[in-house]
């Protein structure tokens, strides 16, 4: 009864939170579409509205004009012929309409997101044309990436001064019949569809007479049909999107087809248009052809599910296929005799991948960049396992992504992780307390992924951002899930299989499930304890502390085998299990070297899902060279393959070519460059470089406080460090003592430390710098915000 009361109280508080969020906009706008009873899947609808804005010149210069926009499922928006939003609306939804129970394979009705877009720069005084192309998926995809309403819909609302612009029956709407049903789909793992476009039915798209341009004659179009104001089924409540609209990098030429190569006459053979690296893109062409010819476009990715089929009209024509796909080569099949005037693509994504790492060892610079490319290509409507065959929100993959997200992506990337956390929690099961390893439309408990998500996604998100509101939202779900795990009399937890006990794709007979699950549960306990402290909630502290103490003792007693951890020492010597024993603080420092020597160096069982954790564990043990050597051994073939720019599903290069859980970059940023936060939201951080064999390292970190730019170079007699540190931060910088006997340190030209200083050679004081001591590895200086040049001789 106590659990039910607590849970009902939780649900009531969450419904209140949702109401407060959605109340941010009072919706006068109506959901509009063409006339429909049940929406036909894969339908495209064009919508237009002429608006006369009378008092635009009265709007203050610094005043935004915010449009609130949503669609089921996607939209493209133009104002006065200029594209404002490319692929708006994020699939999925913020929360279920009513509490579960959840059953796998039966997605429950969902509320929706709306975008907020400043449209001021696109408007003018007088007549304005607002136009949108909306695409209704009408499908969820087998991996539950989206929960579809039963009908298509588009909604728009903006206020210009006192003038309200809303979507209603004064808009015109017309089904865009150039978008035809797809004759043959590969499979329905993703919710999006391939495109089948018959240009003979177009409406002047991409031309000077396009339907979305001012002056287009829409007199024969019918008035839009209204589905009334929110909140209303099947769209329900609307909540602000966690992330801004996609970043549009614009149309660009392929690397092997610059503008100088056009025009040319197609010979009918496949044209391979190369990108500079693997990206999410929409393909574009400009051709001249007779009517009725068939053009086919796809990517080079073997497991890609999205293609484009195009039927030509007569004459010069342009086309961009709006159903995004990914690849490093766009494969165009254009009939013989067609004149090709241009082949381009548009790269889009969430925010920007702004982090950077490089060293004098180019191999490690390359794997770091490949990691960042992989992270960015798996970030879009949600963090996903791969943009190829699934696009699924597997939370174990998200936990891996979170490990290097904070070294790679800007605020939209951090907000995408917030979305993953909130959606996963919101779509949990209200009866059992389980949150699924895949969502929001699917419900399958993968205990290993759920536990990993608590520590490496939820806690790391809070620690790196300071977003207490999201932590407060997630914490009740975390506690509820942890509390449903039973404990054995010996202090270990009772193994939980869930819907799928999957833990890793390495050789299954080498996985030590018991050790791994106990270690993951321990990490979740420790994280929940820290969450409660951060929230000043002492309700469950005693529960956490008792279990933490009992489990740590039991873990040592039952699994330590005099040199490594194992539940079956004659059979299992698992690198994954032993690495996380170090990573989560279950192993003692005295045990580190045995674990590395006995297990982490000789045994290479982990898939990329756990591999990065092994490098981090080896670094914690001080075995930096061994960690880097293992990385090069395991990733060598992938990194040495110059055609590749992302990392694959399996260590041997099989599976998808761009899989989210590859995180080898983490150890390079966090332990080799040595940059890591030491308090919430990077208000304090440390730089403790461990250069191993490297002589030059450069790292840029897009922290929540601002960019951290760090560079270190060393010779046999000098170390030079440059640091730009954000405002309102304090860094502790360690100067490595390993390479030579340091006698003097200068910062910004002033001598701030000298070995064996005397009255005649006392160091100078420098505002913002304080020597705080040394240990076996470093001379340590506390440094405030600003730009600093450090020299040690």
Secondary structure, DSSP 4 states (H G I P E B T S, - for coil): -HHHHHHHHHHHHHHHHHHHHHTTS----EEEESS-SSPPSSEEEEEEEEEEES-GGGS-TT---EEEEEEESEEEEEETTEEEEEEES-SS-SSBSS----BTTBPPPB-EEEEEEE-GGG--SEEEEEEEEEEE----TTTT-----SS-EEEEEEEETTEEEE-STTSEEEE-TTEEPPS--S--SSSS--EEEEGGG--STTSTT-TTSTT---TTSEEPEEEEESSBTTTB-EEE-SSPSPEEEEEEE-TTS-GGG-SEE--SSEEEEEEEEEEEEEEEEEEEE-TT-EEEEEES-TT----EEEE--SEEEEEE--S-EEEEEEEEE--TT-EEEEEEEEEEESS-B--EEEESSHHHHHHHHHHHHHHHHTBSSSB-S-TTTT--EEHHHHHHHHHHHTTTB-HHHHHHHHHHHHHHHHTS-TTT----SEESS-----HHHHHHHIIIIIIHHHHHH--HHHHHHHHHHHHHHHHTS-B-TTSSBPP--TT-----SS-GGG--HHHHHHHHHHHHHHHHHHHHHHTT--TTHHHHHHHHHHHHHHHHHHHB-SSSB-SSTTT---HHHHHHHHHTT-S-GGGHHHHIIIIITT-----HHHHHHHHHHHHHTT-HHHHHHHHHHHHHHHHH-TT--S--SSTTS-S-SS-TT--THHHIIIIIS-EEESSGGGSEEEEE---TT-SEEEEEEEETTEEEEEEEEE-SS-EEEEEEEEEEEEEEEEEE-SSS---EEEETTEEEEETT--GGGPPPP-TTEEEEEE-SSEEEEEEEEEEEEEEE-
